């Protein structure tokens, strides 16, 4: 893949660099113009093609959902177990009744929104790998048309207000192609496809933010249309006080939709901790902009702020209890309890500037060529989140978008208001691809903007040249960029569905959960299940999920390595001990003869030279894990 990436990157660099030169020599103001094609507003580009892309995207997100990735990550197991016991017992693993923010490992680690939505799906459909992953998959699928409609709605707003959009050709480019290209990018990009197929706490965050942004865009469009009469001439005289009041009044439908948007923005805070800082800044920027430009009334802004605060209040109280030492709020219906430990993800101390530099490099790598140090969970080597070869387009898109925002383009102001606080926030935390979940939303738009800019330059030459050879060359050039993107997407999809399970075995521990379930059934109540720690991470969490252990039994028997650690890891609970006896190699048989059970990795068997063929003990295989019983 490295050679292909190099070739494709060179082609993109040549194409994008050449287009920048052409734009610079021709007309610098054209960065706000979209000269894409002469296609008219028809159902093929605005309805049929988008539906086809969404259908393909849905299939990619649902195909073998319970098998790829094979196994369960410890964070998935944590979310799944918490959802199971809340649905079955009404308490979390710490004994709190319906906590506003289940603290899971002690310092968090599980989004309340993800957990409680899984409580509903678990109650309705039962507990299992496919059910657990259905939520991010389904919300990931819904995100696709939402992203398309959001960009389309913001595009139509730009068309109505921009002085630079002055032809049907330009309007088609802005309204038809920007949304369609954005849809293709979010549908086929490695980042969003992988994110939709497993249950990390932050993986549903893009859905909630894009839903809130779509509602906000819909509300401002209704309000603008309600209060503006520019399209039919001046209807009232400004000296008429009553008529001025009518012009500045709030549209009821727009007000309701703004209110729904505020609630969805508040819900996004419950989806991932980073949004607590990023979203209020983003929301304040776009609200002020819309009030100043007549797209929102002061009343609608104030109402939105009130609803946002009210919907966020339980979370605000939770943070107050956890970080300011306020008393816990415990009732028969819900609980606002405190974290047992605080997470240290923010840069501080003597290495502050170095930490900021590292976070900056991490973000730039993840947005461009990919970061080889990232975990396999949301990154496959050779396939950057938005494809390695596409980074020239992303950079051009960022520049073009900032130019457009400076000129007052509504769409770009909205996107940049999300990008800038997310990027600044990322500088002050130990950034990785999972914490960049908000940043990738504007990044996908920037990539689309870069594609449109580059392609428009080729089309301009195509339409203005009298040479048939140059005309044919420009047609070929404008087809190269999308062709390369889809070739990259096909290669990624082939790798993901063909090789990913092997690549991700260390992260998702396939077979271990089934081994725990089998061992739990086979072991007598007074016997011990000794589990290896080889090739495992927080195995107690996987064991809890697969054995459906009662939270009461867990709380009575659990032993944490360190109760005050940032992430509390149990080394035993119930029948399970997550380590092998010190005399395992010498007394392996005696433990089994006493009725105890071992869960081993194949490497444990090889390293200890256990003869599985001529042994009197039973060896039951679950992937790379083996349950040994008498």
C-alpha positions as CSV (number, residue, x, y, z in Angstrom):
1,X,0.0,0.0,0.0
2,X,2.9,2.4,0.6
3,X,3.8,2.5,-3.1
4,X,0.2,3.1,-4.1
5,X,0.0,5.9,-1.5
6,X,3.1,7.5,-2.8
7,X,1.9,7.4,-6.4
8,X,-1.5,8.7,-5.6
9,X,-0.1,11.4,-3.3
10,X,2.3,12.6,-6.1
11,X,-0.7,12.8,-8.5
12,X,-2.7,14.7,-6.0
13,X,0.1,17.1,-5.2
14,X,0.6,17.8,-8.9
15,X,-3.1,18.3,-9.5
16,X,-3.7,20.5,-6.5
17,X,-0.5,22.5,-6.9
18,X,-1.2,23.1,-10.5
19,X,-4.7,24.3,-9.7
20,X,-3.4,26.7,-7.1
21,X,-1.1,28.2,-9.6
22,X,-3.9,28.5,-12.1
23,X,-6.2,30.2,-9.5
24,X,-3.4,32.6,-8.4
25,X,-2.7,33.7,-12.0
26,X,-6.3,33.9,-13.0
27,X,-8.5,35.4,-10.3
28,X,-7.9,35.2,-6.5
29,X,-11.5,35.9,-5.8
30,X,-12.5,32.6,-7.4
31,X,-12.0,30.6,-4.3
32,X,-15.6,31.4,-3.4
33,X,-16.9,30.3,-6.8
34,X,-17.7,26.7,-7.7
35,X,-17.4,26.1,-11.5
36,X,-18.3,22.4,-11.5
37,X,-20.6,21.5,-14.4
38,X,-23.7,22.4,-16.3
39,X,-25.9,19.8,-14.8
40,X,-29.3,21.2,-13.8
41,X,-31.1,20.7,-10.5
42,X,-32.5,17.2,-11.0
43,X,-33.3,14.1,-9.0
44,X,-30.2,12.2,-10.2
45,X,-27.7,14.4,-8.3
46,X,-29.9,15.6,-5.4
47,X,-31.8,12.4,-4.6
48,X,-31.0,9.2,-6.5
49,X,-27.2,9.3,-6.3
50,X,-27.2,10.3,-2.6
51,X,-29.7,7.5,-1.8
52,X,-27.4,5.0,-3.7
53,X,-24.4,6.1,-1.7
54,X,-26.2,5.9,1.6
55,X,-27.5,2.4,0.7
56,X,-23.9,1.2,0.0
57,X,-22.7,2.9,3.2
58,X,-25.4,1.1,5.2
59,X,-24.4,-2.2,3.8
60,X,-20.7,-1.6,4.6
61,X,-21.6,-0.7,8.2
62,X,-23.9,-3.7,8.8
63,X,-22.1,-6.5,6.9
64,X,-20.9,-9.1,9.4
65,X,-21.2,-6.5,12.2
66,X,-20.9,-9.1,15.0
67,X,-17.9,-10.8,13.3
68,X,-15.8,-7.9,12.1
69,X,-14.1,-6.9,14.3
70,X,-14.1,-10.4,15.8
71,X,-14.3,-10.4,19.6
72,X,-14.9,-7.5,22.0
73,X,-12.7,-4.6,23.1
74,X,-12.6,-4.0,26.9
75,X,-14.4,-0.7,26.5
76,X,-17.2,-2.3,24.5
77,X,-17.5,-4.9,27.2
78,X,-17.6,-2.2,29.8
79,X,-20.4,-0.3,28.0
80,X,-22.3,-3.6,27.4
81,X,-22.0,-4.8,30.9
82,X,-23.1,-1.5,32.3
83,X,-26.1,-1.4,30.0
84,X,-27.0,-5.0,30.9
85,X,-27.0,-4.5,34.7
86,X,-28.8,-1.2,34.5
87,X,-31.5,-2.8,32.4
88,X,-31.8,-5.9,34.6
89,X,-31.0,-4.6,38.1
90,X,-31.3,-0.8,37.9
91,X,-27.8,-0.2,39.3
92,X,-24.4,0.2,37.8
93,X,-21.3,-1.9,38.8
94,X,-20.6,0.5,41.7
95,X,-24.1,0.1,43.2
96,X,-25.6,3.4,42.2
97,X,-29.1,3.5,41.0
98,X,-29.4,4.9,37.4
99,X,-26.4,7.3,37.8
100,X,-26.4,10.4,35.6
101,X,-22.9,9.6,34.6
102,X,-21.9,5.9,35.2
103,X,-18.2,6.2,36.3
104,X,-17.4,2.7,34.9
105,X,-13.6,2.3,35.5
106,X,-13.7,5.0,38.2
107,X,-12.6,8.1,36.2
108,X,-15.2,7.6,33.5
109,X,-14.5,5.8,30.3
110,X,-18.1,5.3,29.2
111,X,-20.4,7.9,27.7
112,X,-23.7,8.1,29.6
113,X,-25.6,8.6,26.3
114,X,-24.1,5.4,24.8
115,X,-24.7,3.4,27.9
116,X,-28.3,4.4,28.4
117,X,-29.2,4.0,24.7
118,X,-27.7,0.5,25.0
119,X,-29.9,0.0,28.1
120,X,-32.9,0.4,25.8
121,X,-31.6,-1.9,23.1
122,X,-30.5,-4.5,25.6
123,X,-33.9,-4.5,27.2
124,X,-35.6,-4.8,23.8
125,X,-33.3,-7.2,22.0
126,X,-31.2,-8.8,24.6
127,X,-27.4,-8.7,25.2
128,X,-24.9,-9.6,22.6
129,X,-22.1,-8.4,20.3
130,X,-24.4,-7.5,17.4
131,X,-26.9,-5.7,19.7
132,X,-24.0,-3.8,21.3
133,X,-22.6,-2.7,18.0
134,X,-26.0,-2.0,16.4
135,X,-26.2,1.5,18.0
136,X,-23.1,3.0,16.5
137,X,-23.8,1.2,13.2
138,X,-27.4,2.5,12.9
139,X,-26.5,6.0,14.1
140,X,-23.5,5.9,11.7
141,X,-25.8,5.1,8.8
142,X,-28.2,7.9,9.8
143,X,-25.3,10.3,10.0
144,X,-24.7,9.8,6.2
145,X,-27.9,11.5,4.9
146,X,-27.8,13.9,7.8
147,X,-24.3,15.1,6.8
148,X,-25.5,15.4,3.2
149,X,-28.6,17.4,4.1
150,X,-26.7,19.6,6.5
151,X,-24.1,20.6,3.9
152,X,-26.9,21.0,1.3
153,X,-28.9,23.3,3.7
154,X,-25.8,25.4,4.5
155,X,-24.9,25.5,0.8
156,X,-28.4,26.8,-0.2
157,X,-27.9,29.5,2.5
158,X,-24.6,30.5,1.0
159,X,-26.2,30.6,-2.5
160,X,-29.0,32.9,-1.4
161,X,-26.6,35.4,0.3
162,X,-23.4,35.2,-1.7
163,X,-22.6,37.9,-4.3
164,X,-20.0,35.6,-5.9
165,X,-22.5,32.9,-6.9
166,X,-23.7,34.5,-10.1
167,X,-24.6,31.8,-12.5
168,X,-26.6,28.6,-12.7
169,X,-23.3,26.7,-13.3
170,X,-21.9,28.0,-10.0
171,X,-25.1,27.3,-8.1
172,X,-25.1,23.7,-9.3
173,X,-21.6,23.3,-8.1
174,X,-22.3,24.7,-4.7
175,X,-25.7,23.1,-4.1
176,X,-25.3,19.8,-6.0
177,X,-21.6,18.8,-5.7
178,X,-20.4,20.0,-2.3
179,X,-23.1,17.9,-0.5
180,X,-22.6,14.9,-2.7
181,X,-18.8,14.9,-2.4
182,X,-19.1,15.4,1.3
183,X,-21.4,12.4,1.5
184,X,-19.0,10.2,-0.4
185,X,-16.1,11.2,1.9
186,X,-18.0,10.4,5.1
187,X,-19.4,7.2,3.6
188,X,-16.2,5.7,2.3
189,X,-13.5,7.2,4.5
190,X,-11.7,4.7,6.7
191,X,-12.3,6.9,9.8
192,X,-16.1,6.9,9.8
193,X,-16.5,3.4,8.5
194,X,-14.4,1.9,11.3
195,X,-15.9,4.2,13.9
196,X,-19.4,2.9,13.0
197,X,-18.6,-0.7,13.5
198,X,-17.7,-0.9,17.2
199,X,-18.9,0.6,20.5
200,X,-16.4,3.1,21.9
201,X,-18.1,5.8,24.0
202,X,-17.3,8.6,21.5
203,X,-18.3,6.8,18.3
204,X,-21.8,8.2,18.3
205,X,-20.7,11.8,18.9
206,X,-20.6,12.8,15.1
207,X,-24.3,11.8,14.9
208,X,-25.4,14.0,17.7
209,X,-23.4,17.0,16.6
210,X,-24.4,16.7,12.9
211,X,-28.1,16.3,13.9
212,X,-27.9,19.4,16.1
213,X,-26.2,21.3,13.3
214,X,-28.8,20.2,10.7
215,X,-31.6,21.4,13.0
216,X,-29.8,24.7,13.6
217,X,-29.4,25.2,9.8
218,X,-33.0,24.3,9.2
219,X,-34.1,26.8,11.9
220,X,-32.0,29.7,10.6
221,X,-33.3,29.0,7.1
222,X,-36.9,29.2,8.2
223,X,-36.3,32.3,10.2
224,X,-34.4,34.0,7.4
225,X,-37.2,33.3,4.9
226,X,-39.8,34.5,7.4
227,X,-38.1,37.8,8.1
228,X,-36.7,38.6,4.7
229,X,-38.7,40.0,1.7
230,X,-35.8,40.7,-0.5
231,X,-37.0,38.3,-3.1
232,X,-40.3,40.1,-3.7
233,X,-39.0,43.7,-3.2
234,X,-39.5,46.0,-0.3
235,X,-42.8,45.2,1.3
236,X,-42.9,47.5,4.2
237,X,-41.4,50.9,5.0
238,X,-38.9,50.9,7.8
239,X,-40.6,53.9,9.4
240,X,-43.6,51.9,10.2
241,X,-42.9,50.7,13.8
242,X,-45.5,47.9,13.9
243,X,-44.3,46.5,10.6
244,X,-40.7,46.6,11.7
245,X,-41.7,44.5,14.7
246,X,-43.3,42.0,12.4
247,X,-40.1,41.8,10.3
248,X,-38.0,41.2,13.4
249,X,-40.4,38.7,15.1
250,X,-39.6,35.0,15.6
251,X,-41.1,32.4,13.3
252,X,-42.8,29.7,15.4
253,X,-41.5,26.8,13.4
254,X,-38.0,28.2,13.4
255,X,-38.2,28.7,17.2
256,X,-39.3,25.1,17.8
257,X,-36.5,23.8,15.6
258,X,-33.9,26.0,17.2
259,X,-35.1,24.6,20.6
260,X,-34.7,21.0,19.3
261,X,-31.2,21.9,18.1
262,X,-30.2,23.3,21.5
263,X,-31.4,20.0,23.2
264,X,-29.4,17.9,20.7
265,X,-26.3,20.0,21.2
266,X,-26.8,19.4,24.9
267,X,-27.2,15.7,24.3
268,X,-23.8,15.7,22.5
269,X,-22.2,16.7,25.8
270,X,-23.3,13.4,27.2
271,X,-21.7,11.5,24.3
272,X,-18.1,12.5,24.9
273,X,-16.3,14.6,27.5
274,X,-14.4,16.8,25.0
275,X,-17.7,18.2,23.7
276,X,-18.3,19.9,27.1
277,X,-15.7,22.6,26.1
278,X,-15.9,22.6,22.3
279,X,-19.7,22.7,21.7
280,X,-20.6,25.7,23.9
281,X,-17.9,27.8,22.0
282,X,-19.2,26.6,18.6
283,X,-22.8,27.2,19.6
284,X,-22.1,30.7,20.9
285,X,-20.2,31.7,17.7
286,X,-22.9,30.5,15.3
287,X,-25.7,32.0,17.4
288,X,-24.1,35.5,17.5
289,X,-23.5,35.3,13.8
290,X,-27.1,34.3,13.1
291,X,-28.5,37.1,15.3
292,X,-26.3,39.7,13.6
293,X,-27.3,38.5,10.1
294,X,-31.0,38.1,10.8
295,X,-31.1,34.3,10.8
296,X,-32.0,34.1,14.4
297,X,-33.8,36.5,16.8
298,X,-32.4,37.4,20.2
299,X,-35.4,35.7,21.7
300,X,-34.6,32.4,19.9
301,X,-30.9,32.7,21.1
302,X,-31.9,33.3,24.7
303,X,-34.4,30.4,24.6
304,X,-31.8,28.1,23.1
305,X,-29.3,29.0,25.8
306,X,-31.8,28.3,28.5
307,X,-32.8,25.0,27.1
308,X,-29.1,24.0,26.5
309,X,-28.3,24.8,30.1
310,X,-31.4,23.0,31.5
311,X,-30.7,19.9,29.4
312,X,-27.0,20.0,30.5
313,X,-27.8,20.6,34.1
314,X,-27.5,17.0,35.3
315,X,-24.0,16.8,33.7
316,X,-23.1,20.2,35.2
317,X,-24.1,18.9,38.6
318,X,-22.1,15.7,38.1
319,X,-18.9,17.7,37.3
320,X,-19.6,20.0,40.3
321,X,-19.9,16.9,42.6
322,X,-16.8,15.3,41.1
323,X,-14.4,18.3,40.9
324,X,-15.6,20.6,43.6
325,X,-16.3,18.1,46.4
326,X,-20.0,18.8,46.6
327,X,-22.1,16.1,48.3
328,X,-23.3,13.2,46.1
329,X,-27.0,13.3,45.2
330,X,-28.5,9.8,45.9
331,X,-32.2,9.2,45.3
332,X,-34.4,6.1,44.7
333,X,-34.8,7.2,41.0
334,X,-31.3,8.5,40.0
335,X,-27.9,9.2,41.4
336,X,-25.3,12.0,40.8
337,X,-22.2,10.4,42.2
338,X,-18.5,11.4,42.1
339,X,-15.6,10.0,40.1
340,X,-13.3,7.9,42.2
341,X,-10.3,9.3,40.4
342,X,-9.6,12.2,38.1
343,X,-8.2,11.7,34.6
344,X,-4.9,13.4,33.7
345,X,-5.3,14.0,30.0
346,X,-4.5,17.7,30.0
347,X,-1.0,19.0,29.4
348,X,0.6,20.6,32.4
349,X,3.8,21.1,34.3
350,X,7.3,21.5,33.0
351,X,6.6,19.6,29.8
352,X,3.7,21.8,28.9
353,X,5.0,23.2,25.6
354,X,6.4,19.9,24.5
355,X,3.1,18.2,25.2
356,X,1.3,20.9,23.1
357,X,3.8,20.3,20.2
358,X,3.2,16.5,20.4
359,X,-0.6,17.0,20.3
360,X,-0.2,19.4,17.3
361,X,1.9,16.8,15.4
362,X,-0.6,14.1,16.3
363,X,-3.6,16.1,15.0
364,X,-1.8,17.1,11.8
365,X,-0.7,13.5,11.1
366,X,-4.2,12.1,11.8
367,X,-5.8,14.7,9.5
368,X,-3.3,14.1,6.7
369,X,-0.9,11.2,6.2
370,X,-2.0,9.1,9.2
371,X,-0.2,8.3,12.5
372,X,1.5,5.0,12.7
373,X,1.5,5.2,16.5
374,X,-2.3,5.1,16.7
375,X,-4.1,1.9,17.9
376,X,-5.6,-0.5,15.4
377,X,-9.0,0.3,16.7
378,X,-9.7,3.2,14.4
379,X,-6.6,3.1,12.2
380,X,-5.2,0.6,9.7
381,X,-1.6,1.2,8.7
382,X,-1.5,2.4,5.2
383,X,-5.0,3.9,5.3
384,X,-5.0,7.3,7.0
385,X,-8.4,8.3,8.5
386,X,-9.2,10.4,5.4
387,X,-6.7,8.6,3.1
388,X,-3.0,9.4,3.0
389,X,-3.0,10.6,-0.6
390,X,-5.9,13.1,0.0
391,X,-4.0,15.4,2.4
392,X,-3.2,18.0,-0.3
393,X,-6.9,18.4,-1.0
394,X,-7.6,18.7,2.8
395,X,-5.0,21.5,3.1
396,X,-6.4,23.4,0.1
397,X,-9.9,22.9,1.5
398,X,-8.9,24.4,4.9
399,X,-7.4,27.5,3.2
400,X,-10.3,27.9,0.8
401,X,-12.8,27.6,3.7
402,X,-11.0,30.2,5.8
403,X,-11.0,32.6,2.8
404,X,-14.7,32.0,2.3
405,X,-15.4,32.5,6.0
406,X,-13.6,35.8,6.0
407,X,-15.9,36.9,3.2
408,X,-18.9,36.0,5.3
409,X,-20.0,32.6,3.7
410,X,-22.4,31.1,6.2
411,X,-21.5,27.5,5.6
412,X,-17.8,28.0,6.2
413,X,-18.3,30.1,9.3
414,X,-20.3,27.3,10.8
415,X,-17.7,24.6,9.9
416,X,-14.8,26.7,11.1
417,X,-16.6,27.5,14.4
418,X,-16.5,23.8,15.0
419,X,-13.0,23.3,13.7
420,X,-11.1,26.0,15.6
421,X,-12.2,25.2,19.2
422,X,-11.8,21.5,18.5
423,X,-8.3,22.1,17.3
424,X,-7.3,24.5,20.1
425,X,-8.8,22.0,22.7
426,X,-6.7,19.2,21.1
427,X,-3.5,21.1,21.7
428,X,-4.0,20.9,25.5
429,X,-4.9,17.2,25.8
430,X,-3.0,14.0,25.1
431,X,-4.5,13.8,21.7
432,X,-5.2,10.6,19.8
433,X,-7.5,9.6,16.9
434,X,-10.4,8.8,19.3
435,X,-10.2,12.2,21.1
436,X,-10.3,13.9,17.6
437,X,-13.8,12.8,17.0
438,X,-15.2,16.4,16.8
439,X,-12.3,17.5,14.6
440,X,-13.0,15.0,11.9
441,X,-16.4,16.5,11.2
442,X,-15.1,19.7,9.7
443,X,-12.1,17.9,8.3
444,X,-14.4,15.8,6.0
445,X,-16.0,19.0,4.7
446,X,-12.5,20.6,4.1
447,X,-11.5,17.6,2.0
448,X,-14.7,18.0,0.0
449,X,-14.0,21.7,-0.5
450,X,-10.5,20.8,-1.7
451,X,-11.8,18.4,-4.2
452,X,-14.3,21.0,-5.5
453,X,-11.7,23.7,-5.8
454,X,-9.3,21.5,-7.7
455,X,-11.9,20.1,-10.1
456,X,-13.4,23.5,-10.8
457,X,-10.1,24.8,-12.1
458,X,-9.9,21.9,-14.6
459,X,-13.5,22.5,-15.7
460,X,-12.8,26.2,-16.2
461,X,-10.0,25.4,-18.7
462,X,-12.1,22.7,-20.3
463,X,-14.9,25.1,-21.0
464,X,-12.7,28.0,-22.2
465,X,-10.2,26.2,-24.4
466,X,-10.6,25.9,-28.2
467,X,-8.1,23.0,-28.4
468,X,-9.6,19.5,-28.5
469,X,-6.5,18.0,-27.0
470,X,-6.5,20.3,-24.0
471,X,-10.3,19.8,-23.7
472,X,-9.8,16.0,-23.6
473,X,-6.9,16.4,-21.2
474,X,-8.9,18.5,-18.7
475,X,-11.8,15.9,-18.8
476,X,-9.2,13.2,-17.9
477,X,-7.7,15.4,-15.2
478,X,-11.0,16.2,-13.5
479,X,-11.8,12.5,-13.4
480,X,-8.4,11.6,-11.7
481,X,-9.2,12.9,-8.2
482,X,-12.5,11.1,-7.7
483,X,-11.1,7.9,-9.4
484,X,-8.2,7.8,-7.0
485,X,-10.4,8.3,-4.0
486,X,-12.7,5.4,-5.0
487,X,-9.7,3.2,-5.8
488,X,-8.4,3.9,-2.3
489,X,-11.8,3.2,-0.8
490,X,-12.1,-0.2,-2.6
491,X,-8.6,-1.2,-1.4
492,X,-9.4,-0.1,2.2
493,X,-12.7,-2.0,2.2
494,X,-11.0,-5.1,0.8
495,X,-8.3,-4.9,3.6
496,X,-10.8,-4.2,6.3
497,X,-13.2,-7.1,5.5
498,X,-10.4,-9.4,4.6
499,X,-7.5,-8.9,7.0
500,X,-8.7,-6.7,9.8
501,X,-9.6,-9.5,12.2
502,X,-6.1,-10.8,12.1
503,X,-4.6,-7.3,12.5
504,X,-6.9,-6.4,15.5
505,X,-6.8,-9.7,17.4
506,X,-4.7,-8.1,20.3
507,X,-7.3,-5.3,20.7
508,X,-10.5,-7.3,20.4
509,X,-9.4,-10.6,22.0
510,X,-11.5,-12.9,19.8
511,X,-12.6,-16.1,21.6
512,X,-11.8,-14.9,25.1
513,X,-15.3,-14.0,26.0
514,X,-16.7,-17.3,24.8
515,X,-13.9,-19.0,26.8
516,X,-15.0,-17.2,29.9
517,X,-18.6,-18.1,29.4
518,X,-17.8,-21.8,28.9
519,X,-15.4,-21.9,31.9
520,X,-18.0,-20.2,34.1
521,X,-20.6,-22.8,33.3
522,X,-18.1,-25.7,33.8
523,X,-16.7,-24.5,37.1
524,X,-18.3,-25.5,40.4
525,X,-19.2,-22.6,42.7
526,X,-16.3,-23.3,45.1
527,X,-13.7,-23.7,42.4
528,X,-11.4,-21.1,40.8
529,X,-11.1,-20.1,37.1
530,X,-7.5,-19.0,36.6
531,X,-7.2,-16.8,33.5
532,X,-4.0,-15.9,31.7
533,X,-3.2,-12.3,31.1
534,X,-1.3,-13.1,27.9
535,X,-2.5,-11.1,24.9
536,X,-5.3,-9.6,27.0
537,X,-6.3,-6.1,28.2
538,X,-8.6,-5.7,31.2
539,X,-9.9,-9.2,30.8
540,X,-12.1,-8.9,33.9
541,X,-14.4,-6.6,31.9
542,X,-14.8,-9.1,29.1
543,X,-15.5,-11.9,31.6
544,X,-18.1,-9.8,33.3
545,X,-20.0,-9.1,30.1
546,X,-20.0,-12.6,28.8
547,X,-20.9,-14.3,32.1
548,X,-23.6,-11.7,32.9
549,X,-22.4,-11.6,36.5
550,X,-24.8,-10.0,39.0
551,X,-23.6,-6.5,40.0
552,X,-24.2,-7.5,43.7
553,X,-21.9,-10.5,43.3
554,X,-19.4,-8.4,41.6
555,X,-19.4,-5.7,44.3
556,X,-19.1,-8.3,47.1
557,X,-16.2,-10.2,45.5
558,X,-14.2,-7.8,43.3
559,X,-10.6,-7.0,44.2
560,X,-9.0,-4.0,42.4
561,X,-5.3,-3.7,42.0
562,X,-5.6,-0.1,43.1
563,X,-8.9,1.4,44.3
564,X,-7.5,4.9,43.7
565,X,-6.0,4.4,40.2
566,X,-7.2,6.4,37.2
567,X,-8.6,3.2,35.7
568,X,-9.5,0.6,38.3
569,X,-8.6,-2.9,37.0
570,X,-9.8,-6.0,38.9
571,X,-7.5,-8.9,39.4
572,X,-10.3,-11.1,40.6
573,X,-14.1,-11.4,41.2
574,X,-16.4,-14.3,41.8
575,X,-14.8,-17.5,40.5
576,X,-12.3,-15.6,38.3
577,X,-8.6,-14.9,39.1
578,X,-6.9,-13.0,36.4
579,X,-3.4,-14.4,36.8
580,X,-1.9,-17.9,36.7
581,X,-0.6,-19.4,40.0
582,X,3.1,-18.9,40.6
583,X,3.7,-22.6,40.6
584,X,1.6,-23.1,37.4
585,X,4.4,-24.8,35.5
586,X,5.0,-27.3,38.3
587,X,1.5,-27.9,39.7
588,X,-0.6,-27.4,36.6
589,X,-2.2,-30.9,37.0
590,X,-2.9,-30.7,40.7
591,X,-4.9,-27.5,40.2
592,X,-7.0,-29.2,37.6
593,X,-7.4,-32.4,39.7
594,X,-8.9,-30.2,42.4
595,X,-11.6,-29.1,40.0
596,X,-10.2,-25.7,39.1
597,X,-10.1,-24.4,35.5
598,X,-7.6,-22.6,33.4
599,X,-8.1,-20.2,30.5
600,X,-4.9,-20.1,28.6
601,X,-3.6,-18.6,25.4
602,X,-2.1,-20.9,22.8
603,X,1.3,-19.2,23.6
604,X,0.9,-20.3,27.2
605,X,0.6,-23.9,26.1
606,X,3.6,-23.6,23.8
607,X,5.8,-21.8,26.4
608,X,5.0,-24.4,29.1
609,X,5.3,-27.3,26.7
610,X,1.9,-28.7,27.7
611,X,1.2,-31.9,25.7
612,X,-2.4,-31.4,24.6
613,X,-2.5,-34.6,22.5
614,X,-1.6,-37.1,25.3
615,X,-3.1,-35.4,28.2
616,X,-5.9,-36.7,30.4
617,X,-7.4,-33.2,30.6
618,X,-9.9,-31.6,28.3
619,X,-8.8,-28.8,26.0
620,X,-11.6,-26.7,24.5
621,X,-10.5,-24.1,21.9
622,X,-12.0,-20.7,21.4
623,X,-10.0,-18.9,18.8
624,X,-6.5,-18.5,20.3
625,X,-7.8,-19.2,23.8
626,X,-8.1,-22.6,25.4
627,X,-10.2,-23.7,28.4
628,X,-8.5,-26.6,30.3
629,X,-10.8,-28.7,32.5
630,X,-10.4,-32.0,34.3
